Amino acid sequence: MGLIVPLERNFDFTVCSMKCTCLVATLAIAAISTAMADGPADNAAETVRAVPPPGIAVGPEDAARLQAALARLDSQLAELRSQLREKPALLAQLPDVEIYAKAVRYALQYHEFFEPREIEIAGKHLARGVDLANMLAKGVPIGAGRTYETRTAQVRAYVSKIDGSVQPYRIVIPPGYDPASERPHRLDFWCHGRGEKLSELNFIEQSSLGEFTPPDAFVVHLYGRYCNANKLAGEIDLLEALADVKRRYPIDENRVVIRGFSMGGAACWQFAVHYPGLFAAAAPGAGFSETREFLRVFQNEEVNPPWYEQKLWHVYDCTDYAVNLFNCPTVAYSGEKDRQKQAADIMAAALRAENMELTHIIGPDTAHSYHPQAKEEINRRIDSIVARGRNPVPRRVRFTTFTLRYPECLWLRLEGLERHWERAHVDAEIVDERLVKVTTNNVSALRIAMPSGACPLDNKQPPTVRIDGYELQPPAVETDRSWIAEFHKAAEGWRVGPIETDKAPRKAPGLQGPIDDAFLDSFLMVRPTGSSPRKQTGAWVEAEMQHAIEHWRRQFRGDARVKDDSAVTDAEIADNNLVLWGDPNSNRLLAKIADKLPIRWQDDQLIVGKKTYRADTSMPILIFPNPLNPRRYVVLNSGFTFREYDYLNNARQVPKLPDWAVVNTIVKPTSRAPGEIVAAGFFDERWQLVEQP
């Protein structure tokens, strides 16, 4: 069961528990995190309800009033962009205004008003946007001159690198915060629960300070790009919000905490195990932590997908990464009667396999909510951990990964794997001031980097690094007590220096696939302008491109950038992952690189390794280093790869296709696939096609 701290009625509080006299569940978690099973109907892929659901009708007078007010705000914003061009500090605050316009625009354009009261909320948001725009036009920064005698919740926003969209977050500012002071503060992130109606309009309307408001701490409530358990672009939302918060406020990088409940608890698990070096502590509450067993227990769903889908569970199954909590102190919470207690129980078992015990606070007689006094115990423990702060250079780092999308923990970073989607593990220890000992499995290159002032090694002579028994002499520690050393595995064993490079591409951090990885960074969809002689596949391309654009907006709340193949510039090739739709006949950019891809067209055939398919009924989907810019991806004929069926339960929202696939386009797309997947697989570590099982 792990290290469980039950809240028994007669248990002495001083022994890590407390007297239980109140069984009242707390506030609005259940309101926005209704993550209970949606019933057997949501296991039927043939009849899938819409997420988000259809909105209510808006009367013509209300619609006209809001459209006119939105047009006025849009005009004001256009003037401000020009007016503030030479005032970067004020220009950087423009997203704080733009988010109000976006929230109303999406609600109007896509029929996302869900209750009558939201119509008036939209009017209030537009008025708020006008007030903020007027402040900037007068040269007054938003929030200037404000004192923070009490806790204050504010709406902030940033422009995402992924698609150029404006994304909101809410920040709770601690009482007594002095904007003129540079004293660094603790920062807690909160990941919200499931809310299928949680539009931008509703998110920025929320005024609650939240479940946890530690003294002297900023608390950021993440939107996470809607309702995806902070996966894919929702994952990057935290990293981009963190950068934006640090730009605005003094944050102590060694006192950052990740928290969440229900769907947000799932997000908390995955942030803790995938970015263990980022946080001082983690406090996941009642959220799923892996795929197969959770869906079986929670959704009564037997899950037996193709072999490549099962490999792709390694992206988000936190049980696979449990050992990473060695360097991220974690306090889990579950209600005693909550089915989602399964998540912490299975994580406890995974940790036990690593000779670690999970601290697990359990609220007695409690279902899917926080027990009030459990919150006190969680706070006591998390506050104690954060008071010590994160140690950026601990003496020992234990780290595991299955993909170079998640390559690092604190002073250790993996630069190459021997085989993706198999467990890679590193145990690195600073033995004394002259020796670092490292043991590895399934690792081909790694980097050790300790920041200025933090390296505990002797700087009078080069240290020794012993990797898997090989004694190596890397560069000495710098005089500022920083240290960087790189190592790679050659045929004769481990050697000092970076991994060898040549003209052939190699899987590396941020360039390792699968297909969905392209949508975690800036991407551009490239529309074909030529005509293809293959009518069947041409119709499929058009339909799937529109599906990708529409569902990116619905699920990740941004407008995908789209350009014709004839209009793409060299700068856009340099700055974006390119999503090329069509075939070499219809897409001129694809024609330009077709002979450099591992899948190719020849006459009436599509050739994939030793196999051929009819080109008039088959289309390739793949991700590959762009031959025009090998530092970026090229993707063929795909958006993110989970579909409508998967929106119904967040545990299903994981990549569904590997590095490449072949689709039979005669078979109609469904809520689970873009057609019949007749072949699929992964490229090897050199991006070479290998025979698949």
C-alpha positions in Angstrom: 0.0 0.0 0.0 3.0 2.3 0.2 3.5 4.7 3.1 -0.1 5.5 3.8 -1.1 8.1 6.3 -4.7 7.5 7.2 -6.7 10.1 9.0 -8.2 7.9 11.7 -10.7 9.4 14.2 -8.7 8.8 17.3 -5.2 9.1 15.7 -2.8 11.5 17.4 -2.2 14.4 15.1 1.4 14.7 16.2 2.1 11.2 14.7 1.6 12.3 11.1 -2.2 12.1 11.2 -5.1 13.8 12.9 -8.4 13.5 14.7 -11.2 13.2 12.2 -14.4 14.9 13.2 -15.6 16.3 9.9 -16.5 14.4 6.8 -17.6 17.3 4.7 -16.2 17.3 1.2 -14.7 20.6 0.1 -15.9 23.2 -2.4 -15.9 23.4 -6.1 -13.5 20.6 -7.2 -16.5 18.5 -8.0 -18.0 21.3 -10.0 -15.2 21.6 -12.5 -13.6 18.2 -12.1 -16.5 15.8 -12.6 -14.2 13.0 -13.6 -16.4 10.2 -12.5 -16.9 7.5 -15.1 -19.1 8.6 -17.9 -20.8 5.2 -18.2 -20.9 2.4 -20.7 -22.1 4.8 -23.5 -18.7 6.4 -23.6 -17.2 3.0 -24.4 -19.1 2.9 -27.7 -16.9 4.3 -30.5 -19.9 4.3 -32.9 -21.9 6.9 -31.0 -19.6 9.5 -29.6 -20.9 12.7 -28.0 -19.2 16.0 -28.8 -16.5 17.5 -26.6 -17.0 20.3 -26.0 -20.7 19.9 -26.1 -23.0 22.0 -28.4 -23.7 25.4 -26.9 -27.1 27.2 -26.4 -28.6 29.5 -29.0 -27.8 33.2 -28.6 -30.6 35.6 -29.5 -30.0 37.9 -32.5 -30.0 41.1 -30.3 -27.5 39.7 -27.9 -25.3 38.3 -30.7 -25.4 41.7 -32.5 -24.5 43.6 -29.3 -21.6 41.3 -28.5 -20.3 41.3 -32.1 -20.3 45.1 -32.2 -18.5 45.3 -28.8 -16.0 42.7 -30.0 -15.3 44.6 -33.2 -14.6 47.8 -31.2 -12.2 46.0 -28.9 -10.5 44.3 -31.9 -10.1 47.7 -33.6 -8.6 49.1 -30.3 -6.2 46.2 -30.2 -5.0 46.8 -33.7 -4.3 50.4 -32.9 -2.4 49.4 -29.7 -0.2 46.9 -31.6 1.0 49.8 -33.8 1.1 52.3 -31.0 3.1 50.2 -28.6 5.6 48.9 -31.2 8.4 51.0 -29.6 7.3 50.3 -26.0 8.2 46.6 -25.5 7.2 46.6 -21.8 3.7 47.7 -22.5 3.5 45.6 -25.7 4.3 42.5 -23.6 1.1 43.0 -21.7 -1.1 43.1 -24.8 -2.0 39.3 -24.4 -3.7 40.3 -21.1 -6.1 42.3 -23.2 -6.3 40.0 -26.2 -7.5 37.0 -24.1 -10.8 38.8 -23.4 -11.4 39.3 -27.1 -10.4 35.7 -27.9 -12.7 34.3 -25.2 -15.8 36.1 -26.6 -14.8 35.5 -30.2 -14.6 31.7 -29.7 -17.8 31.6 -27.8 -19.6 33.5 -30.6 -18.0 31.9 -33.6 -18.1 28.3 -32.4 -21.3 28.4 -30.4 -19.7 27.8 -27.0 -22.1 29.6 -24.8 -23.3 26.8 -22.5 -25.6 28.8 -20.1 -27.6 32.0 -20.5 -25.6 33.8 -17.8 -22.5 33.4 -20.0 -23.9 35.9 -22.5 -23.7 38.7 -19.8 -20.3 37.4 -18.7 -19.1 37.9 -22.3 -20.3 41.5 -22.2 -18.4 42.0 -18.9 -15.2 40.5 -20.4 -15.3 42.8 -23.4 -15.8 45.8 -21.1 -12.8 44.6 -19.0 -10.8 44.3 -22.2 -11.6 47.9 -23.2 -10.6 49.2 -19.7 -7.2 47.4 -19.9 -6.6 48.6 -23.5 -7.3 52.2 -22.4 -4.7 51.8 -19.6 -2.1 50.6 -22.1 -3.0 53.4 -24.6 -2.3 55.9 -21.8 1.1 54.3 -21.2 0.0 52.8 -17.8 1.1 49.2 -17.2 -1.6 46.8 -16.2 -1.5 46.6 -12.4 0.7 49.7 -12.0 0.6 51.3 -8.6 -1.4 48.5 -7.0 -0.8 47.4 -3.5 -1.5 43.8 -2.5 -2.8 44.0 1.1 -5.0 40.9 0.6 -4.8 38.0 -1.8 -5.7 38.9 -5.3 -6.6 36.8 -8.3 -5.7 38.2 -11.7 -6.0 37.0 -15.3 -2.9 36.9 -17.3 -2.0 35.5 -20.8 0.9 34.8 -23.1 1.4 34.1 -26.8 2.2 30.4 -27.4 5.1 29.5 -29.6 3.2 26.5 -30.8 0.5 28.2 -32.8 0.7 31.9 -32.0 -2.5 31.7 -29.9 -3.1 33.7 -26.8 -3.4 31.3 -23.8 -4.7 32.4 -20.3 -3.7 31.5 -16.8 -5.0 32.9 -13.5 -2.5 34.0 -10.8 -3.2 34.4 -7.1 -0.9 37.1 -5.7 0.1 36.8 -2.1 -0.9 39.5 0.4 1.9 41.9 1.1 3.6 41.4 -2.2 5.5 44.5 -3.1 6.0 45.0 -6.9 9.0 47.1 -6.2 10.7 44.3 -4.3 13.0 41.7 -5.9 12.6 39.2 -3.1 11.9 35.8 -4.7 8.7 34.0 -3.8 7.5 30.5 -3.8 5.3 29.5 -6.8 2.7 26.8 -6.8 1.0 25.5 -10.0 -2.5 24.1 -9.8 -3.9 21.8 -12.5 -7.7 21.9 -12.8 -10.1 19.0 -13.0 -12.1 17.8 -16.0 -14.5 20.4 -17.4 -15.9 19.8 -20.8 -17.5 23.3 -20.7 -14.4 25.0 -19.5 -14.1 27.5 -22.3 -11.7 30.5 -22.1 -14.8 32.5 -21.2 -15.6 30.4 -18.2 -12.0 29.9 -17.1 -11.1 33.6 -16.9 -14.5 34.3 -15.1 -13.5 32.1 -12.2 -12.7 34.1 -9.1 -11.9 31.4 -6.5 -8.5 31.6 -4.9 -8.4 27.8 -5.1 -7.9 24.8 -2.8 -4.4 25.8 -1.6 -3.1 29.3 -1.0 0.2 29.0 0.9 1.4 32.1 2.6 3.8 34.3 0.7 3.4 32.2 -2.5 2.1 32.9 -6.0 -0.4 30.3 -7.2 -0.8 29.9 -10.9 -4.0 28.2 -12.1 -3.2 26.7 -15.5 -5.8 26.5 -18.3 -3.7 23.8 -19.8 -5.4 24.4 -23.2 -8.7 23.1 -22.0 -9.5 19.5 -21.1 -6.6 17.2 -22.0 -5.0 16.5 -18.6 -2.2 18.8 -19.5 -0.9 16.5 -22.3 0.9 17.4 -25.5 0.3 21.2 -26.0 -1.4 21.2 -22.6 2.0 20.1 -21.2 3.9 22.9 -22.9 1.3 25.3 -21.4 3.0 24.9 -18.0 6.4 25.6 -19.4 5.3 28.7 -21.3 3.2 30.0 -18.4 6.2 29.5 -16.1 8.4 31.5 -18.4 5.8 34.3 -18.5 5.4 34.4 -14.7 9.1 34.6 -14.2 9.2 37.5 -16.7 6.7 39.4 -14.5 7.3 38.4 -10.9 10.3 37.4 -8.7 10.1 33.6 -8.5 12.4 31.4 -6.4 13.3 28.6 -8.9 14.0 26.3 -6.0 10.6 26.6 -4.5 8.2 25.6 -7.3 5.4 23.2 -6.5 3.1 21.2 -8.8 -0.4 20.3 -7.5 -3.7 19.2 -8.9 -6.9 17.1 -8.3 -8.8 14.6 -10.4 -7.8 15.3 -14.0 -5.4 17.8 -12.5 -4.0 15.1 -10.2 -3.2 13.1 -13.3 -1.5 16.1 -14.7 0.5 16.5 -11.5 1.7 12.9 -11.6 2.9 13.3 -15.2 4.7 16.6 -14.5 6.4 15.2 -11.4 7.8 12.1 -13.1 8.6 13.8 -16.5 10.2 17.0 -15.1 11.4 15.8 -11.7 14.2 18.4 -11.6 11.8 21.3 -12.1 9.9 21.1 -8.8 10.7 21.3 -5.1 7.6 19.1 -4.4 4.5 17.5 -6.0 1.1 16.9 -4.5 -1.1 14.8 -6.8 -4.7 14.2 -5.7 -7.1 11.5 -7.0 -6.0 11.5 -10.7 -5.1 8.6 -13.0 -1.5 7.7 -13.4 -1.5 5.2 -16.2 -3.7 3.9 -19.0 -4.6 0.3 -19.1 -5.5 -0.5 -15.5 -7.2 2.9 -14.9 -9.5 2.4 -17.9 -10.3 -1.1 -16.7 -11.1 0.0 -13.2 -12.7 3.4 -13.9 -14.3 3.0 -17.2 -14.9 -0.8 -17.3 -13.1 -0.8 -20.6 -10.9 -3.7 -21.7 -8.0 -2.0 -23.6 -6.1 -4.1 -26.2 -4.7 -1.8 -28.8 -2.1 -2.6 -31.5 1.5 -3.2 -30.3 2.7 0.3 -31.3 -0.1 1.9 -29.2 1.0 -0.1 -26.2 4.6 1.1 -26.7 3.3 4.7 -26.9 1.7 4.3 -23.4 5.3 4.9 -22.3 4.9 8.6 -23.2 2.4 9.2 -20.3 2.2 6.1 -18.1 3.7 7.5 -14.9 4.2 4.1 -13.4 7.0 3.6 -16.0 8.8 6.7 -14.6 8.2 6.1 -10.9 11.8 6.1 -9.9 12.1 9.8 -11.0 10.3 10.7 -7.8 13.6 9.9 -6.0 14.5 13.5 -6.8 11.0 15.0 -6.5 9.5 14.8 -3.0 5.8 13.7 -3.4 2.8 13.7 -1.2 -0.2 11.9 -2.8 -3.8 12.1 -1.7 -6.9 9.9 -2.2 -10.3 9.6 -0.7 -10.8 6.3 1.0 -14.0 5.6 -1.1 -12.7 7.1 -4.4 -12.2 4.7 -7.3 -9.4 7.0 -8.4 -7.4 5.9 -5.4 -6.3 3.3 -7.9 -3.9 5.8 -9.3 -1.9 6.3 -6.1 -2.1 2.6 -5.2 -0.5 1.6 -8.6 2.1 4.3 -8.2 2.9 3.0 -4.7 3.5 -0.5 -6.2 5.7 0.9 -9.0 7.7 2.8 -6.4 8.0 -0.2 -4.2 9.6 -2.0 -7.1 12.3 0.7 -6.9 12.7 0.3 -3.1 10.8 3.5 -2.5 7.7 4.1 -0.4 5.0 6.6 -1.4 3.6 9.0 1.1 -0.1 8.6 0.6 -2.6 10.7 2.7 -6.1 9.0 2.7 -9.3 10.8 3.6 -11.5 8.5 5.6 -15.1 7.8 4.4 -14.3 10.3 1.6 -15.1 9.9 -2.1 -13.9 12.2 -4.9 -12.9 15.3 -2.9 -10.4 16.5 -0.3 -11.1 15.6 3.3 -10.8 19.0 5.1 -8.2 17.9 7.6 -6.3 15.9 5.0 -5.6 19.3 3.4 -4.0 20.5 6.6 -1.7 17.4 6.7 -0.8 17.8 3.0 0.1 21.4 3.5 2.2 20.7 6.6 4.2 18.2 4.7 4.6 20.2 1.4 5.4 23.4 3.3 8.1 21.5 5.2 9.6 20.2 2.0 9.5 23.6 0.3 11.0 25.4 3.3 14.2 23.4 2.5 13.9 24.1 -1.2 14.9 22.1 -4.2 18.6 21.2 -4.3 19.8 21.8 -7.9 22.8 19.6 -7.3 21.9 16.7 -5.1 24.7 14.1 -4.5 22.6 11.4 -6.3 20.3 11.4 -9.3 18.2 8.4 -10.3 16.5 8.8 -13.6 14.6 6.8 -16.2 12.9 7.5 -19.5 11.6 5.8 -22.6 12.0 8.7 -24.9 14.3 11.7 -25.4 11.2 14.0 -25.2 11.9 13.6 -21.4 15.7 13.6 -21.2 16.8 15.2 -18.0 16.8 15.5 -14.2 18.7 18.2 -12.5 22.4 18.0 -13.4 22.0 14.9 -15.7 20.7 14.9 -19.3 20.6 12.0 -21.7 21.6 12.9 -25.3 21.1 9.6 -26.9 19.3 6.2 -26.4 20.3 2.9 -27.8 16.6 1.9 -28.4 13.6 4.2 -28.0 10.5 2.9 -26.2 12.6 0.6 -24.0 13.6 1.6 -20.5 16.7 3.7 -20.2 18.0 4.2 -16.7 20.8 6.1 -15.1 22.0 6.2 -11.5 24.6 9.0 -11.0 26.3 9.8 -7.7 28.9 12.3 -6.6 30.9 9.9 -4.5 33.4 12.5 -3.2 35.0 15.8 -4.5 37.0 13.9 -7.1 34.8 11.1 -8.3 31.4 10.8 -10.0 30.0 7.3 -10.5 27.4 6.6 -13.2 25.7 3.4 -14.1 23.5 3.2 -17.2 21.2 1.0 -19.2 20.1 1.7 -22.8 21.9 5.0 -23.0 24.3 6.0 -25.8 25.2 9.6 -24.7 24.8 11.8 -21.7 25.7 15.2 -20.4 26.5 16.4 -16.8 25.9 20.1 -16.2 26.2 21.9 -12.8 25.4 25.6 -12.6 27.7 28.4 -11.4 28.5 28.1 -7.7 26.9 24.7 -7.3 29.5 22.1 -8.3 30.8 20.4 -5.2 33.8 18.8 -7.0 37.4 19.8 -6.5 38.3 22.5 -9.0 42.1 22.1 -8.6 42.3 19.1 -10.9 40.0 17.3 -13.4 37.6 15.0 -11.7 37.2 11.3 -12.6 33.9 10.1 -14.0 33.4 6.3 -13.9 30.6 5.2 -16.3 29.7 1.5 -16.3 33.2 0.8 -15.1 35.1 3.0 -17.6 37.4 5.6 -15.9 37.2 8.9 -17.8 38.9 12.3 -17.4 36.6 15.1 -18.5 37.4 18.8 -18.3 38.1 20.4 -15.0 35.5 22.4 -12.9 35.5 26.1 -13.9 36.6 28.8 -11.4 33.0 29.9 -11.0 32.3 26.4 -9.7 30.3 25.4 -12.7 31.0 22.2 -14.6 29.9 20.7 -18.0 31.0 17.3 -19.2 29.8 15.2 -22.2 30.1 11.5 -22.8 29.2 9.1 -25.5 29.4 5.3 -26.0 31.6 4.2 -28.8 32.3 0.7 -30.1 35.1 0.4 -27.6 33.1 1.8 -24.6 32.4 5.1 -23.0 34.4 8.1 -24.2 34.6 11.8 -23.3 32.9 14.2 -25.7 29.6 14.7 -27.4 28.0 12.0 -29.5 29.5 11.8 -32.9 27.7 13.6 -35.6 27.6 13.0 -39.3 25.2 13.7 -42.2 22.7 11.0 -41.3 20.1 12.2 -38.8 20.0 10.9 -35.3 17.2 10.8 -32.7 18.0 13.5 -30.1 16.1 15.4 -27.5 13.3 17.3 -29.2 13.8 15.3 -32.5 12.8 11.8 -31.6 9.1 11.4 -32.6 6.4 10.1 -32.5 4.0 12.0 -34.8 2.4 13.9 -32.0 5.7 15.4 -30.9 5.6 17.8 -33.8 2.7 19.6 -32.1 4.6 20.5 -29.0 6.5 23.2 -30.8 5.9 25.8 -33.5 4.2 24.1 -36.4 2.8 25.2 -39.8 0.2 23.3 -41.8 1.0 23.4 -45.5 -2.0 23.2 -47.8 -1.5 21.6 -51.3 -2.3 23.8 -54.3 -1.6 21.3 -57.0 -4.0 18.6 -58.3 -3.5 15.0 -57.7 -4.6 12.4 -60.3 -5.7 10.2 -57.4 -9.2 11.3 -56.5 -9.7 8.9 -53.6 -6.6 10.0 -51.7 -7.1 13.7 -52.7 -10.6 13.7 -51.1 -9.2 12.0 -48.0 -6.4 14.6 -47.7 -8.8 17.5 -47.9 -11.1 15.9 -45.2 -8.3 15.0 -42.9 -6.7 18.4 -43.1 -9.9 20.1 -42.2 -10.4 17.6 -39.4 -6.9 18.4 -38.0 -7.5 22.2 -38.2 -10.9 22.0 -36.6 -10.0 19.6 -33.8 -6.8 21.5 -32.9 -9.0 24.4 -32.2 -11.6 22.4 -30.3 -9.2 20.4 -28.1 -6.1 22.7 -27.9 -7.8 26.1 -28.2 -5.7 27.7 -30.9 -6.0 28.4 -34.6 -3.5 26.3 -36.5 -1.3 28.3 -38.8 -2.1 27.3 -42.4 -0.4 28.4 -45.7 -0.4 27.3 -49.3 2.6 25.3 -50.4 3.5 28.1 -52.8 3.6 30.7 -50.1 5.9 29.1 -47.5 9.0 31.2 -46.9 12.5 30.2 -45.9 12.0 31.8 -42.5 9.0 29.7 -41.9 10.9 26.5 -42.9 13.6 27.6 -40.4 11.2 28.3 -37.6 8.5 25.6 -37.8 7.7 21.9 -38.0 6.0 21.6 -41.4 2.9 19.5 -41.7 2.7 18.7 -45.4 -0.7 17.6 -46.7 -1.1 15.6 -50.0 1.4 13.8 -52.2 4.3 14.9 -54.5 1.8 15.6 -57.2 -0.3 18.0 -55.2 2.1 19.6 -52.7 5.2 21.3 -54.2 7.1 21.3 -50.9 6.6 17.6 -50.6 7.7 17.1 -54.1 10.9 19.0 -53.2 11.9 16.5 -50.5 10.1 13.3 -51.6 13.3 11.6 -52.7 14.9 12.2 -49.3 12.1 10.5 -47.3 12.1 6.9 -46.2 8.6 6.4 -47.7 8.3 7.2 -51.4 5.9 7.2 -54.3 6.9 5.5 -57.5 4.4 5.4 -60.4 1.2 3.9 -59.0 2.9 2.5 -55.9 3.6 3.7 -52.4 6.8 2.0 -51.3 7.5 1.4 -47.6 10.6 -0.6 -47.0 10.2 -3.9 -48.8 6.4 -3.5 -49.1 4.3 -1.7 -51.7 0.8 -0.3 -51.5 -1.6 1.1 -54.1 -0.9 4.8 -54.3 -4.5 5.5 -55.5 -6.0 4.1 -52.2 -3.1 4.4 -49.7 -1.6 7.4 -48.0 1.4 7.7 -45.7 1.5 9.4 -42.3 4.9 10.0 -40.8 7.2 12.2 -38.9 10.9 12.7 -40.0 13.6 15.3 -39.7 12.9 17.9 -42.4 15.5 17.5 -45.2 15.2 21.3 -45.8 15.9 21.9 -42.1 17.1 18.8 -40.1 16.7 20.7 -36.8 12.9 20.6 -37.3 10.3 18.0 -38.2 8.4 17.4 -41.3 5.0 15.6 -40.8 2.9 14.1 -43.6 -0.9 14.1 -43.5 -1.6 14.2 -39.8 -2.6 16.3 -36.9 -2.4 15.0 -33.3 -3.3 11.3 -33.5 -6.0 10.7 -30.8 -9.5 11.3 -32.0 -13.2 11.9 -30.8 -13.5 8.6 -28.9 -10.5 9.5 -26.8 -11.9 12.9 -25.8 -14.4 11.1 -23.6 -11.8 10.0 -21.0 -8.5 11.8 -20.5 -6.6 8.6 -19.9 -7.2 7.8 -23.6 -5.7 11.0 -24.8 -2.3 9.6 -25.7 -0.5 9.2 -29.1 -2.2 6.6 -31.2 0.3 6.4 -34.1 4.0 5.9 -34.0 6.7 7.4 -36.3 4.9 6.3 -39.5 1.8 4.6 -40.8 0.0 3.7 -44.0 -3.7 4.4 -44.2 -6.2 2.6 -46.5 -8.3 5.6 -47.5 -11.2 3.6 -48.9 -12.2 2.7 -45.3 -13.9 5.7 -43.9 -12.3 7.6 -41.0 -13.9 6.9 -37.6 -13.8 8.4 -34.1 -10.7 6.3 -33.5 -8.6 6.3 -36.7 -8.2 8.3 -39.9 -9.0 5.1 -41.9 -7.7 1.5 -41.8 -4.2 1.5 -40.5 -2.6 -1.3 -42.7 0.9 -0.8 -41.5 2.7 1.3 -38.8 6.0 1.4 -37.0 8.9 3.3 -35.5 12.1 4.5 -37.1 15.4 3.4 -35.4 17.8 5.7 -33.7 19.2 6.8 -37.0 15.7 7.5 -38.5 16.0 4.4 -40.6 13.0 2.2 -41.5 13.1 -1.2 -39.8 10.9 -4.2 -40.3 8.0 -4.2 -37.9 6.5 -7.2 -36.1 
